Structure formats: structure tokens, C-alpha cells
Amino acid sequence: MRKRTTACAITAALMLTACGPETGTGFDQISPVSAPSATSNSLRNSVVTGAQVISLINAERAKQGIAALTPNAKLAVAAQRHADDLVAQNYFSHTGKNGSTVGDRVTAAGYRHCLVAENLSAQYPTIQQAVAGWMNSPGHRKNMLFKGLDSVGVGVGVSDNMTLVAVFAHPC
């Protein structure tokens, strides 16, 4: 029981790393990462896949001597559902309009996690700029480079901008 309690505490801490808004936790609070808005024409001419984003994230991990993340279909489902929801309902938050957390969404997709974290970005014209933005944000960077997270799924939502959702996890 002690081991499960510790894992749950770590899960909550990782969720706070990406999400904020609690204070006094010792984790960085993250504001949405954004840059100048891309035009819908530039996005229509570029097909972005989760695999491309994962490749960029893994390149950053490799620079730090950290093992690559393994793509996971269930995490990709959770990420894509959230990306689709963000675009369809025109909002930007780690908390779903239905009150869901990243942990709730990952569980609903059928992934049993002990650790979970989420990065979001919107309005970057390229995935390279989005990943660079995450690397320049202490909390997002921590999620991407955390050695205890070994699986990832990415969702891409496109309307007049590009919304990326990266879900990082470690199974129980």
C-alpha cells in the first residue's frame, strides 16, 4: 500500500508541474505557451503527425542522454481527444470542459498509469517552434525530460491555429 501511495503522490506532483494553478507546491506554474498566430493557409499546407512531434521530443531527450519515449496508442487517443475538444470548444486548458484531468483522460483511454504529465501548446506555426517553446518553459521541459516517464502520445488539433497535446506517462 505504501508503494501505491507514493506513486499517487508523484502522479499528483507531475500533474501540477504542467498544470499550475496550486501554489506552494514547489513545482513551476505554467502559463499557456504561445507565439504569433499561424494562418490557416500555412497549416492546411502542412500535415503534422504525432510521430513527428515525438521525434522532436526524443531528439531533446537524446541531447540530455535520456532514453527515448515509446509511443503509446492509448496515450495518443487521450491526447487526440483532448486536442479535438480544445479546438471544437475553443478553449485552452489542462482541465477539460467536463472537469477532466489528464489522469482522467488517460484512464478513460484504457491506460493504467502511475505517473502522468501533459504539455499543451497553441498558436505556434511549426512543431519545431512548439517543442522549442516547451524546452524554454521549466515545467514543460521537466515533463519532456523526466526519466520516470517512458511513454508518450500526441494529439494534433488544427483550426485557425495548431494545438498540440503531449501526454507522458509511466504504467503501473
BALOBA-1460 file (C-alpha; in Angstrom, 3 decimals):
// residues 172
<rec num="1" residu="m" x="0.000" y="0.000" z="0.000"/>
<rec num="2" residu="r" x="2.846" y="2.373" z="0.783"/>
<rec num="3" residu="k" x="4.275" y="1.966" z="-2.727"/>
<rec num="4" residu="r" x="0.923" y="2.849" z="-4.351"/>
<rec num="5" residu="t" x="0.536" y="5.933" z="-2.105"/>
<rec num="6" residu="t" x="3.981" y="7.173" z="-3.105"/>
<rec num="7" residu="a" x="3.219" y="6.615" z="-6.785"/>
<rec num="8" residu="c" x="-0.038" y="8.553" z="-6.450"/>
<rec num="9" residu="a" x="1.778" y="11.438" z="-4.761"/>
<rec num="10" residu="i" x="4.288" y="11.520" z="-7.610"/>
<rec num="11" residu="t" x="1.455" y="11.431" z="-10.146"/>
<rec num="12" residu="a" x="-0.222" y="14.411" z="-8.500"/>
<rec num="13" residu="a" x="3.069" y="16.285" z="-8.397"/>
<rec num="14" residu="l" x="3.723" y="15.670" z="-12.095"/>
<rec num="15" residu="m" x="0.231" y="16.797" z="-13.000"/>
<rec num="16" residu="l" x="0.859" y="20.016" z="-11.082"/>
<rec num="17" residu="t" x="4.115" y="20.567" z="-12.919"/>
<rec num="18" residu="a" x="2.299" y="21.030" z="-16.180"/>
<rec num="19" residu="c" x="-0.927" y="22.486" z="-14.903"/>
<rec num="20" residu="g" x="-0.356" y="25.023" z="-12.137"/>
<rec num="21" residu="p" x="-2.622" y="26.662" z="-10.549"/>
<rec num="22" residu="e" x="-1.846" y="25.472" z="-6.998"/>
<rec num="23" residu="t" x="0.795" y="27.471" z="-5.197"/>
<rec num="24" residu="g" x="3.337" y="26.427" z="-2.646"/>
<rec num="25" residu="t" x="3.854" y="23.018" z="-4.227"/>
<rec num="26" residu="g" x="7.469" y="23.579" z="-5.198"/>
<rec num="27" residu="f" x="6.599" y="22.972" z="-8.860"/>
<rec num="28" residu="d" x="6.694" y="25.525" z="-11.614"/>
<rec num="29" residu="q" x="3.435" y="27.078" z="-12.661"/>
<rec num="30" residu="i" x="2.921" y="27.074" z="-16.393"/>
<rec num="31" residu="s" x="1.083" y="29.583" z="-18.494"/>
<rec num="32" residu="p" x="-0.054" y="28.593" z="-21.957"/>
<rec num="33" residu="v" x="2.874" y="28.608" z="-24.364"/>
<rec num="34" residu="s" x="2.045" y="30.762" z="-27.336"/>
<rec num="35" residu="a" x="3.602" y="32.637" z="-30.226"/>
<rec num="36" residu="p" x="2.290" y="34.668" z="-33.130"/>
<rec num="37" residu="s" x="-0.759" y="33.066" z="-34.700"/>
<rec num="38" residu="a" x="-0.265" y="30.991" z="-37.836"/>
<rec num="39" residu="t" x="-2.552" y="31.488" z="-40.755"/>
<rec num="40" residu="s" x="-4.963" y="28.720" z="-41.625"/>
<rec num="41" residu="n" x="-3.466" y="28.537" z="-45.141"/>
<rec num="42" residu="s" x="0.002" y="27.678" z="-43.806"/>
<rec num="43" residu="l" x="-1.485" y="24.969" z="-41.598"/>
<rec num="44" residu="r" x="-3.547" y="23.479" z="-44.415"/>
<rec num="45" residu="n" x="-0.364" y="23.062" z="-46.449"/>
<rec num="46" residu="s" x="1.392" y="21.148" z="-43.673"/>
<rec num="47" residu="v" x="0.252" y="17.808" z="-42.294"/>
<rec num="48" residu="v" x="1.500" y="17.372" z="-38.744"/>
<rec num="49" residu="t" x="1.597" y="13.969" z="-37.108"/>
<rec num="50" residu="g" x="2.106" y="12.888" z="-33.534"/>
<rec num="51" residu="a" x="5.083" y="10.805" z="-34.671"/>
<rec num="52" residu="q" x="6.828" y="13.959" z="-35.893"/>
<rec num="53" residu="v" x="6.309" y="15.668" z="-32.538"/>
<rec num="54" residu="i" x="7.514" y="12.584" z="-30.666"/>
<rec num="55" residu="s" x="10.637" y="12.530" z="-32.826"/>
<rec num="56" residu="l" x="11.430" y="16.124" z="-31.841"/>
<rec num="57" residu="i" x="10.798" y="15.389" z="-28.157"/>
<rec num="58" residu="n" x="13.031" y="12.310" z="-28.321"/>
<rec num="59" residu="a" x="15.770" y="14.364" z="-30.005"/>
<rec num="60" residu="e" x="15.711" y="16.703" z="-26.993"/>
<rec num="61" residu="r" x="15.903" y="13.716" z="-24.639"/>
<rec num="62" residu="a" x="18.829" y="12.291" z="-26.620"/>
<rec num="63" residu="k" x="20.720" y="15.596" z="-26.238"/>
<rec num="64" residu="q" x="20.456" y="15.084" z="-22.477"/>
<rec num="65" residu="g" x="21.418" y="11.388" z="-22.613"/>
<rec num="66" residu="i" x="17.890" y="10.301" z="-21.669"/>
<rec num="67" residu="a" x="16.235" y="7.245" z="-23.205"/>
<rec num="68" residu="a" x="13.653" y="7.852" z="-25.914"/>
<rec num="69" residu="l" x="9.970" y="7.803" z="-25.075"/>
<rec num="70" residu="t" x="7.963" y="4.926" z="-26.527"/>
<rec num="71" residu="p" x="4.851" y="5.932" z="-28.488"/>
<rec num="72" residu="n" x="1.689" y="4.507" z="-26.943"/>
<rec num="73" residu="a" x="-1.617" y="4.236" z="-28.825"/>
<rec num="74" residu="k" x="-3.785" y="4.663" z="-25.707"/>
<rec num="75" residu="l" x="-1.933" y="7.822" z="-24.699"/>
<rec num="76" residu="a" x="-2.319" y="9.076" z="-28.273"/>
<rec num="77" residu="v" x="-6.076" y="8.517" z="-28.021"/>
<rec num="78" residu="a" x="-6.227" y="10.518" z="-24.763"/>
<rec num="79" residu="a" x="-4.114" y="13.304" z="-26.269"/>
<rec num="80" residu="q" x="-6.102" y="13.438" z="-29.525"/>
<rec num="81" residu="r" x="-9.444" y="13.516" z="-27.706"/>
<rec num="82" residu="h" x="-8.249" y="16.479" z="-25.639"/>
<rec num="83" residu="a" x="-6.798" y="18.258" z="-28.696"/>
<rec num="84" residu="d" x="-10.087" y="17.760" z="-30.541"/>
<rec num="85" residu="d" x="-12.044" y="19.062" z="-27.541"/>
<rec num="86" residu="l" x="-9.812" y="22.138" z="-27.199"/>
<rec num="87" residu="v" x="-10.362" y="23.010" z="-30.857"/>
<rec num="88" residu="a" x="-14.080" y="22.135" z="-31.002"/>
<rec num="89" residu="q" x="-14.945" y="24.099" z="-27.860"/>
<rec num="90" residu="n" x="-12.413" y="26.896" z="-28.465"/>
<rec num="91" residu="y" x="-10.563" y="26.883" z="-25.143"/>
<rec num="92" residu="f" x="-7.050" y="26.167" z="-23.857"/>
<rec num="93" residu="s" x="-6.653" y="24.361" z="-20.555"/>
<rec num="94" residu="h" x="-5.280" y="21.224" z="-18.953"/>
<rec num="95" residu="t" x="-8.729" y="20.816" z="-17.401"/>
<rec num="96" residu="g" x="-11.379" y="19.607" z="-19.824"/>
<rec num="97" residu="k" x="-14.666" y="21.494" z="-20.144"/>
<rec num="98" residu="n" x="-16.184" y="18.472" z="-18.384"/>
<rec num="99" residu="g" x="-13.747" y="18.891" z="-15.472"/>
<rec num="100" residu="s" x="-11.458" y="16.046" z="-16.567"/>
<rec num="101" residu="t" x="-7.760" y="15.991" z="-15.733"/>
<rec num="102" residu="v" x="-5.021" y="14.424" z="-17.810"/>
<rec num="103" residu="g" x="-5.174" y="11.426" z="-15.446"/>
<rec num="104" residu="d" x="-8.913" y="11.065" z="-16.037"/>
<rec num="105" residu="r" x="-8.463" y="11.197" z="-19.812"/>
<rec num="106" residu="v" x="-5.613" y="8.670" z="-19.799"/>
<rec num="107" residu="t" x="-7.636" y="6.281" z="-17.625"/>
<rec num="108" residu="a" x="-10.674" y="6.684" z="-19.902"/>
<rec num="109" residu="a" x="-8.473" y="5.703" z="-22.859"/>
<rec num="110" residu="g" x="-7.621" y="2.444" z="-21.078"/>
<rec num="111" residu="y" x="-4.083" y="3.215" z="-19.893"/>
<rec num="112" residu="r" x="-3.322" y="2.336" z="-16.259"/>
<rec num="113" residu="h" x="-0.766" y="4.920" z="-15.164"/>
<rec num="114" residu="c" x="1.329" y="5.500" z="-12.084"/>
<rec num="115" residu="l" x="2.847" y="8.719" z="-13.443"/>
<rec num="116" residu="v" x="1.302" y="11.113" z="-15.919"/>
<rec num="117" residu="a" x="2.001" y="14.620" z="-17.223"/>
<rec num="118" residu="e" x="0.738" y="16.762" z="-20.073"/>
<rec num="119" residu="n" x="2.123" y="19.560" z="-22.245"/>
<rec num="120" residu="l" x="-0.089" y="21.818" z="-24.349"/>
<rec num="121" residu="s" x="0.750" y="24.401" z="-26.957"/>
<rec num="122" residu="a" x="-1.268" y="26.545" z="-29.298"/>
<rec num="123" residu="q" x="-0.595" y="29.124" z="-31.977"/>
<rec num="124" residu="y" x="2.947" y="28.079" z="-32.876"/>
<rec num="125" residu="p" x="3.260" y="27.983" z="-36.660"/>
<rec num="126" residu="t" x="5.527" y="24.901" z="-36.580"/>
<rec num="127" residu="i" x="6.006" y="21.878" z="-34.362"/>
<rec num="128" residu="q" x="9.690" y="22.749" z="-34.110"/>
<rec num="129" residu="q" x="8.760" y="26.094" z="-32.532"/>
<rec num="130" residu="a" x="6.247" y="24.404" z="-30.221"/>
<rec num="131" residu="v" x="8.802" y="21.898" z="-28.911"/>
<rec num="132" residu="a" x="11.393" y="24.681" z="-28.566"/>
<rec num="133" residu="g" x="8.810" y="26.651" z="-26.568"/>
<rec num="134" residu="w" x="8.299" y="23.674" z="-24.274"/>
<rec num="135" residu="m" x="12.058" y="23.352" z="-23.819"/>
<rec num="136" residu="n" x="12.218" y="27.021" z="-22.810"/>
<rec num="137" residu="s" x="9.463" y="26.589" z="-20.208"/>
<rec num="138" residu="p" x="10.722" y="24.996" z="-16.953"/>
<rec num="139" residu="g" x="7.621" y="22.893" z="-16.246"/>
<rec num="140" residu="h" x="7.122" y="21.705" z="-19.819"/>
<rec num="141" residu="r" x="10.846" y="20.925" z="-20.093"/>
<rec num="142" residu="k" x="10.673" y="18.948" z="-16.853"/>
<rec num="143" residu="n" x="7.836" y="16.826" z="-18.273"/>
<rec num="144" residu="m" x="9.680" y="16.164" z="-21.530"/>
<rec num="145" residu="l" x="12.962" y="15.208" z="-19.860"/>
<rec num="146" residu="f" x="11.697" y="13.394" z="-16.757"/>
<rec num="147" residu="k" x="13.407" y="9.989" z="-16.696"/>
<rec num="148" residu="g" x="10.479" y="8.359" z="-14.847"/>
<rec num="149" residu="l" x="8.175" y="8.941" z="-17.817"/>
<rec num="150" residu="d" x="8.769" y="6.456" z="-20.620"/>
<rec num="151" residu="s" x="5.657" y="6.504" z="-22.832"/>
<rec num="152" residu="v" x="4.071" y="9.276" z="-24.860"/>
<rec num="153" residu="g" x="1.078" y="10.025" z="-27.050"/>
<rec num="154" residu="v" x="0.484" y="13.199" z="-29.046"/>
<rec num="155" residu="g" x="-2.703" y="14.738" z="-30.354"/>
<rec num="156" residu="v" x="-2.868" y="17.460" z="-33.001"/>
<rec num="157" residu="g" x="-5.818" y="19.771" z="-33.430"/>
<rec num="158" residu="v" x="-5.984" y="22.265" z="-36.286"/>
<rec num="159" residu="s" x="-8.435" y="25.062" z="-36.901"/>
<rec num="160" residu="d" x="-7.023" y="28.558" z="-37.477"/>
<rec num="161" residu="n" x="-4.073" y="27.529" z="-35.335"/>
<rec num="162" residu="m" x="-2.303" y="24.337" z="-34.322"/>
<rec num="163" residu="t" x="-3.000" y="22.838" z="-30.922"/>
<rec num="164" residu="l" x="-0.630" y="20.151" z="-29.632"/>
<rec num="165" residu="v" x="-1.281" y="17.891" z="-26.659"/>
<rec num="166" residu="a" x="1.544" y="15.641" z="-25.480"/>
<rec num="167" residu="v" x="0.730" y="13.122" z="-22.752"/>
<rec num="168" residu="f" x="3.648" y="11.499" z="-20.952"/>
<rec num="169" residu="a" x="3.196" y="8.506" z="-18.669"/>
<rec num="170" residu="h" x="4.627" y="5.505" z="-16.872"/>
<rec num="171" residu="p" x="2.418" y="2.418" z="-16.491"/>
<rec num="172" residu="c" x="1.611" y="0.732" z="-13.195"/>
